[in-house]
Amino acid sequence: MAADKRSVPSTPTTPTSREWAAALATVLGGEQPLETVFQPIADLSRAVVVGYEALSRFPSVIRASPDKWFEQAEQLGCAEPLESLALVTAARARDGLPQNTFLTLNVSPDFLLSRSWAEFLEAQPELSRIVIEVTENRAIADYARMRRVIEDIRARGGSFAVDDAGSGYASLQHVLALRPDFVKLDRVFITDCHQDRAKSAMIEMVGAFAGRLDAWIIAEGIEKTEEMEELIRLGTPLAQGYLLGKPAAPWSELQAGVESPIRTARQRMARRDCVACAMTPVPAMHSREKAVWYLELDTGLEAVALVDEWRRPVGLAYRHPLVGVRVAERLLLVKAASAIGDVLGRAMTRPGEMRFDPLVVTDEEGKLEGVVTIDRLVRAMLAKDGGAGVPESLASLVLSVGELRQQPAASGIGPG
């Protein structure tokens, strides 16, 4: 049973193999009962819990993360019985599941092809409301056999998920071969996705890919409100993480206060033709030097806004694809509720050297809301109604991109 990697810290001294063998024997022998906690999975469109992931916990003299316990069990030759114990223990919770929720149970690819899995099915032949989540810790040697296992899971009323898509063995080819019902996107793509356009593009791509396979995306590891807002903007349906809810027993609701940001973000997305649906939140600072330093320090950050004492934008430090970090003081300020077509038209009237600078988004009082880039606006416009209503200025946009790319590259900090 895979587990939350952020759980228990390791002991100060490294346990010996003999100590690990003794600790595992107490767990497998029932002297030290295995515990299970459940992390909520949220529907980002309705701000409700729709499922729970079962995570194993090991109360023991050896204080180590659950993944370390399974790693040691593998090395000591008792991985299969430990997985079996964790699976059976977690599956017992299905009878107490809250209404309209499902339970995900983690297993390794090897376990699904083992005798222990067959024994589990003999004891529990019906799998309704259960999602079997295959972990990424090992490659699958026989996809044809694994597909037969998946078909059997579905025939018994269960569903199938691939964990940590995009990392390790859980590649997109792996997803294509298994055709899961759920695709769990690795937390490496979620962390600071609101500040990294490459991560946003990856999330969007995997979402579109999963949609073609009739699968649901579950984003893992959300810890910041801005990450959640970006996932909502990208249309990600399901998510889990410490921001939404921590593992608990028996069941937990969404973290207090998280429903409001979800509803606010959804309201922004209700009008897909407004700037708010393409906007990215950015840090705000008063010092130009500090903003530049912070931007250069954090390579994943795209921009830092300069604001006055009333949080009104007065400048923008941002990462230019050709000339490095720039500080722009001639800003094009747009309202979050402005129509995308109108804003693109205004942006295209700027001088050539600043035509592709990010736009600073404000609320109705002129206070900073975030930043929006030209490419995000164009993508949002193209996504709306299948591209209908794209302004004529896009023709000049394409020409201007060509002119911009022909400019000689530079480095360092330049004026806006």
Buried (B, 14 or more C-beta within 10 A) or exposed (E): BBBBEBBBEEEEEEBEEEBBBBBBEBBBEEEBEBEBBBBBBBBBBEBBBBBBBBBBBBEBEBBBBBBBBBBBBBEBEBBBBBBBBBBBBBBEBBEEBEEEBBBBBBBBBBBBBBEBBEEBBEEBEEBEBBBBBBBBBBEBEEEEEBBEBBEBBEEBEBBBBBBBBBBBBBBBEBBEBBBBBBBBBBBBBBBBBBBBBEBBBBBBEBBEBBBEBEBBBBBBBBBBBBBBBBBBBBBBBBBBBBBBBBBBEEBBBBBEEBBEBBBBBBEBBEBBBBBBBBBBBBBBBEEBEEBBBBBBEBEEBBBBBBBEEEBBBBBBBBBBEEBBBBBBEEBBEBBBEBBBBBBBBBBBEBEEEBBBBBBBBBEEEEBBBBBBBBBBBBBBBEBBEEEEEBBEBBEEBEEBBEEBEEEEEEEEBEEB
